[in-house]
Amino acid sequence: MKWYEKYGNPEFVDYYETGEAAAVHVVRDCAEGVTTIGKWIDVISIDTFESQFKGRIGFNWIIVELFPRIHQPEYTDDRDENRYLTWHAAHDDIAEHRSKNHHGEKFLVLCKLKKMKRINNEKKEEDCIDYHVIDTCKVNQRQIHSITTNAAEIVANIRAKQKPSLALFQL
């Protein structure tokens, strides 16, 4: 059993298995052009592919909407439990914003997987695979609609060029 299945929540399982959790990681931890402090990240469109790095999802694009946090979870000493508490608070807060017809800032994030160096817990440098953000830009609903409508063409162009770029999205 995978760690996230122990909570018995099919939506939480789906969050991890579809790549949404990885997309949130990319936006929160790697996208310097998107300020997420005090915000929940709602993934509204992703296009994924199987990457050459085992266990890592590749993204043709990530589109997110940011909402102010309403509730702050009470965290424990259990890392997995805290992930679930965070997801649950974000899920509830975003649903509340949407029920009030609130709209947040929306961003298109382009990234690739890359071999990188990092310092481990023993203060030694080690190789790892992580996401590297290529570009970000603020988008509106019309642009999002254009991206999702022309998804097949955009993906074909990304594959032909071997990496995503904002120019391929014709924003």
Summary of the structure (lengths in Angstrom):
residues: 171
radius of gyration: 16.9
end to end distance: 42.5
largest distance: 48.9
contacts: 452
relative contact order: 0.16
helix: 40%
strand: 31%
